[in-house]
Amino acid sequence: MKKFKFDIILISVLIIGLVSWLVFWAISGSNVNKKAIVEYNNEEILEIDLNVDQEIRLHELKNGETLKYEMLIVVKKGYIFVKENDCPNHDCIKEGKKNKIGDTIICLPNRILIRIVKA
């Protein structure tokens, strides 16, 4: 009977520890200020605050160059995603919504990389 009680206590402690760790992990990631860096040909062209809902239509760049295909980048509720792109394969749209530090969205035809970093 003592062994059975010890097993229950051990399992309870492990479950409480696991739940506590999951809650801490979920909370710690959401409190970090994040931004997205947009790069064209490995050069930073734009910084986007992920705390502000916005839509950015990207086609003409500040240096006078234009992207091969126009794209619409959307930030909504802390997530960033490509909503529209005129390119034939739409891989960047298929990548979906991103919100974690280190996440990336890549548009090969436009040579665009969007990566999420700590603000």
N, C-alpha and C positions, 0 to 999 in steps of 0.2 A: 504494500500500500504506500510506503514511503517513496518508493521509486516512481510510482504513478504520479504522486503529488509533485515530485521534483521535475518530472517531464512536463507537466502542465505549467509549472512556474517558468521553466526554461523556454518553452514555446511561447508563452505570453510575453516574456521579456524580449524575445527575438521579434515577435510581431509588432510590439510597441516601438522597438528601435527602428524597424523597417519603415513603419508608417511615419515616425518622426523625421527620418531622413528624407523620405519622399516629400513631405510637407516643406521641410527646409529647402530642398532643392527647387521645388516649384516656386516658392516665395522669393528666393535669392535671385533667380533669373529674371523675374518680372520687375524688380526694383532697379535694375541697372539701366542707366540712360544709354540708348543705342542710337547709332546713326548708320546710314548706308553710304558707302563710297562708290561712285560710278566712275569706272575707268574706260578710256578709249585708247587702244594701242598702248596699254600699260602706263598711261598718263591720267592722273586724276582730273576729271572734268567737272565733277559735281559732288556736293555733300548734301545728303537728305536727312532731315531730322525725322526719326521714326515715331516721335511723340505727337506729330502734327499730321492730321489727315490731309492728304493732298493728291493731286494728279499732275504729272509732269509729262508733257509731250516732248519727246526728244527726236530731233531731226537735224537742225542746224546747230553746229557747235560754235563756241565763241571765237575759235581761231579761223573761222571762215569755211571750214570743212563741213560736209554734210554726211550723215549716215546713209548707207545704201538703202535702208528701209526705216521708215518712221515707226517709232514705238511709243506706247503709252505706259508709263510706270505709275503705279498707284500705291499710296500708303494709306492704310485703313486699320485703325485699332491696334497699332504697333506692328502690323505686318506689312511687308512690301512684296509686290508681285508685278509682273508684266501682264497687263490686261489686253493690249492690242499690239500686234506687230505685223507688218506687211510682208515679212519674209515667207518663203514657201514652206518651211518645215515647222515653225512655231514651237521649237523646243523650249525656248525661254518661257513661253506661256504654260507649257506642260509641266514645268518645274514647280509651279504652284506658289503658295504663300510661304514666305520665310520670315522668321523673327528672332532667331538665335544667333548669338555672336559666333562668327565663323561661317555662317551660311552664305552661299553664293548663288547667283543667277548668272548664267552665261548665254550670250547671244553671239554665236560664232559668225554668222553672216555680217553682223554690224561691228564685230570686234569689240563688244561691250562686255564688261565684267561688273557686276554689282555685288559688293560684299558688305556684310554687316560687321561693324566693329563697335567697341565701347566708346561712348562719347566723351 
